[in-house]
Amino acid sequence: MELTDINVIKRILGRHGFSFSKSLGQNFLIDPTVCPRMAEMGGAKEGTGVIEIGPGLGVLTVELAKRADKVVTVELDTRLIPVLAETLDGYRNVEVINADVLKTDLHKLIDDNFQGKSVNVCANLPYYITSPILMYLLESRLPVENITVMVQKEAADRLCAQVGSRESGAITVAVNYYAETEVLFGVERECFTPSPNVDSSVIRLRVRKEPPVKVNDEEFFFKMVKAAFSQRRKTAANGISSGLGISKDKVGEALTLSGLSPTVRAEALTMEELAVLSDNLLKVR
């Protein structure tokens, strides 16, 4: 069964009375080269287990199942469960869970399914919920090696930007705190049906054993980063002051203590500078 053949896709979906959901960001791959590359570069191989999110028709699932010992795939859309039962028939190493990944205990999922195996995440993420899923995976501090996902190209550029560069944002800092990022390859919009309005990229996050910086209060650090980037056209001081309710004088004092200009913008700050600023803000606030 060639799951990237548009005629095969139409026949399968027709049998199940399935129609695409814009609200769930459903676009199915019709380029047969993409998923094998993702599975290979995502670390699916003998001795590994893979968590997949949003399998759609199961195109990537099949490629993962050919390579990994076991694949557990989490699908929110109940209508796709009977479709997946058909497309994944014959793959005994695949388990499909009908659930919202953001409400799923992934530590338990790993304990129940992947004892003694190295674990990776590999997924074509729905664009509308890319950041919440990535942050849930990272903040959960799962025992996984890599997270390899396809996302909107613009999101990929932001996620994989260098902290301290013009392209960086709060999500860049947050993701880089937990993982090393890289863009693997691009995927044009014509590779999907229905064709989205944007191109995509496949990125890989290598989960860090330890964060690249030490901060005295991790929760406060992330709150400060979010506030600093909240007003991109203004200085970091303005964003932090209004976002955290700390007086501009105190923020200015913390910037001076950190050896930073009072007019510095958030995107110009490196991870190390943000960490120092966070600790100094805690001292003076």
C-alpha positions in Angstrom: 0.0 0.0 0.0 1.6 3.3 -1.2 0.4 5.8 1.4 1.9 8.8 -0.5 -0.1 8.0 -3.7 -2.9 10.5 -3.9 -5.3 7.9 -5.5 -4.6 5.4 -2.7 -5.1 8.2 -0.1 -8.5 9.1 -1.7 -9.6 5.5 -1.7 -8.7 4.9 1.9 -10.3 8.1 3.2 -13.3 7.5 1.0 -13.8 4.0 2.6 -13.8 5.6 6.0 -15.8 8.7 5.1 -13.0 10.9 6.3 -12.6 14.6 5.4 -9.7 16.9 6.3 -9.9 19.0 9.4 -8.4 22.5 9.0 -8.7 23.1 12.8 -6.4 20.1 13.4 -3.9 21.2 10.8 -4.3 18.1 8.7 -2.0 18.0 5.6 -0.9 14.5 4.4 2.4 13.8 2.7 2.4 12.8 -0.9 6.2 12.9 -1.4 7.6 9.3 -0.9 11.1 10.5 0.0 10.4 12.6 3.1 9.4 10.0 5.7 12.2 7.5 5.0 14.7 10.4 5.5 13.0 11.5 8.7 13.0 8.0 10.1 16.7 7.5 9.3 17.8 10.9 10.6 15.5 10.6 13.6 17.5 7.6 15.0 14.9 4.9 14.3 16.9 1.6 14.3 17.3 -1.8 15.9 17.2 -1.5 19.7 15.3 1.8 19.8 11.7 2.8 20.6 10.0 5.8 19.0 7.2 8.0 20.1 5.3 9.6 17.2 2.7 12.4 17.5 -0.1 12.9 15.0 0.5 10.0 12.6 -2.2 11.1 10.1 -2.5 8.2 7.6 0.6 6.4 9.1 3.1 7.3 6.3 5.9 8.1 8.8 4.7 5.4 11.2 5.4 2.7 8.6 8.9 4.0 8.0 9.6 4.1 11.8 8.1 0.6 12.3 10.4 -0.8 9.6 13.5 0.4 11.5 12.7 0.6 15.2 11.8 -2.2 17.7 8.6 -0.5 18.7 6.6 2.6 17.8 3.9 4.2 19.9 1.9 6.8 18.0 -0.5 9.3 19.7 -3.4 10.5 17.5 -6.0 13.0 18.8 -8.5 12.6 15.9 -10.8 9.7 16.7 -11.8 9.5 13.1 -8.3 8.4 12.1 -8.2 5.4 14.4 -10.0 3.0 12.0 -8.0 4.5 9.1 -4.7 3.7 11.0 -6.0 0.2 11.8 -6.1 -0.4 8.0 -2.9 1.3 7.0 -0.8 -0.2 9.8 -2.3 -3.7 9.5 0.6 -6.1 9.5 3.0 -4.0 11.7 2.9 -5.8 15.0 5.4 -3.4 16.6 3.1 -0.4 16.4 0.7 0.7 19.1 -1.8 3.5 18.4 -3.1 5.6 21.3 -6.2 7.8 20.8 -5.3 10.7 23.0 -4.2 14.4 23.3 -0.4 14.2 23.7 -0.5 17.3 25.9 -2.6 15.4 28.4 -0.6 12.1 28.2 1.8 10.9 30.8 4.8 10.4 28.6 7.0 9.1 31.4 4.5 6.3 32.0 4.2 5.7 28.3 8.0 5.2 28.0 8.1 3.0 31.1 5.3 0.8 29.8 6.6 0.4 26.3 10.4 0.9 26.0 12.1 -0.7 28.9 15.8 -1.0 28.2 15.6 0.8 24.8 16.9 4.2 23.8 14.0 6.4 22.9 13.4 9.1 20.2 10.5 11.2 19.2 9.7 11.6 15.5 6.7 13.4 14.2 5.1 15.6 11.6 3.7 18.2 14.0 0.5 20.1 13.4 1.7 23.7 12.7 -0.9 25.3 15.0 0.4 23.6 18.1 4.1 23.1 17.3 5.5 25.2 20.2 3.3 23.8 23.0 4.1 20.2 22.0 7.8 20.9 21.8 7.9 22.7 25.1 5.8 19.9 26.7 8.2 17.3 25.5 11.3 19.3 26.7 9.9 20.5 30.0 8.8 16.9 30.9 12.5 16.1 30.8 11.8 12.8 29.2 14.6 10.1 28.8 14.8 10.6 25.1 17.9 11.2 22.9 16.5 13.1 19.9 13.3 14.9 18.9 13.0 15.0 15.1 10.0 16.9 13.8 8.7 18.6 10.7 7.5 22.1 11.4 6.7 25.2 9.4 9.8 26.7 7.9 9.5 30.0 9.7 9.1 28.2 13.0 12.1 26.0 12.2 14.2 29.1 11.5 13.2 30.6 14.8 13.6 27.4 16.8 17.1 26.7 15.3 18.4 30.3 15.4 21.4 31.2 17.5 20.5 32.7 20.8 21.7 36.3 20.6 20.9 36.7 16.9 18.3 38.8 15.2 16.1 35.7 14.4 16.0 34.5 18.0 13.0 34.8 20.3 11.8 33.5 23.7 11.0 30.1 22.1 14.6 30.0 20.7 16.0 30.5 24.2 13.6 28.0 25.8 14.3 25.2 23.3 18.1 25.8 23.3 18.1 25.6 27.1 16.9 22.0 26.8 18.4 20.8 23.4 20.9 21.5 20.7 19.0 22.3 17.5 19.7 21.9 13.8 17.7 22.1 10.5 18.1 18.8 8.6 16.3 19.5 5.3 13.5 21.5 3.7 10.1 20.2 2.5 8.2 22.2 -0.1 4.4 22.8 0.2 3.8 20.8 -2.9 4.8 17.6 -1.0 1.4 17.7 0.8 -2.3 17.3 0.2 -4.1 19.6 0.8 -1.1 21.8 0.0 -0.5 24.3 2.9 0.3 28.0 2.3 3.9 27.6 3.7 7.0 25.4 3.2 8.2 23.2 6.0 11.5 22.0 7.5 12.6 19.0 9.4 14.6 19.8 12.5 16.4 17.7 15.1 16.7 18.6 18.8 19.4 16.6 20.6 18.3 16.6 24.2 20.9 18.0 26.5 22.0 16.0 29.6 22.5 19.4 31.4 21.4 22.9 30.5 24.1 25.1 28.9 23.8 27.6 31.7 23.2 27.4 35.5 20.5 29.7 36.9 19.4 30.2 40.5 15.7 30.0 39.7 14.7 28.2 36.5 11.0 29.3 36.7 12.0 32.9 37.1 14.5 32.7 34.3 11.9 31.6 31.8 9.4 34.2 33.0 12.1 36.9 32.5 13.0 35.6 29.0 9.3 35.7 28.0 8.9 39.2 29.3 12.2 40.4 27.7 11.0 39.3 24.3 7.4 40.4 24.7 7.9 43.8 23.1 10.3 43.1 20.3 10.5 46.8 19.2 11.4 48.0 22.6 14.4 47.4 24.9 14.7 44.3 27.1 14.4 46.6 30.1 10.9 47.8 29.1 9.7 44.3 28.4 11.0 42.9 31.7 9.7 45.9 33.7 6.2 45.7 32.4 6.1 41.9 32.1 7.3 41.1 35.6 6.1 44.3 37.4 9.7 45.3 38.4 10.6 49.0 38.4 12.7 50.2 35.6 15.3 51.4 38.1 15.7 47.9 39.5 15.9 46.4 36.0 18.5 49.0 35.1 20.5 48.2 38.2 20.4 44.5 37.3 21.5 45.3 33.7 24.4 47.3 35.1 25.4 44.6 37.5 25.4 42.2 34.5 27.6 44.5 32.4 24.9 45.1 29.9 23.7 48.3 28.2 20.4 49.7 29.6 19.1 49.9 26.0 20.0 46.4 24.9 17.3 44.5 23.0 16.4 40.9 24.1 17.4 39.3 20.8 21.0 40.7 21.2 21.5 38.8 24.5 23.3 35.4 24.6 22.1 32.5 26.8 24.9 33.3 29.3 24.0 37.0 29.5 20.3 36.1 30.0 21.3 33.7 32.8 23.4 36.3 34.6 20.7 39.0 34.2 18.1 36.6 35.6 20.2 35.9 38.7 21.0 39.7 39.2 17.3 40.6 38.9 16.5 38.2 41.7 19.1 39.9 43.9 17.8 43.5 43.3 14.1 43.2 42.8 
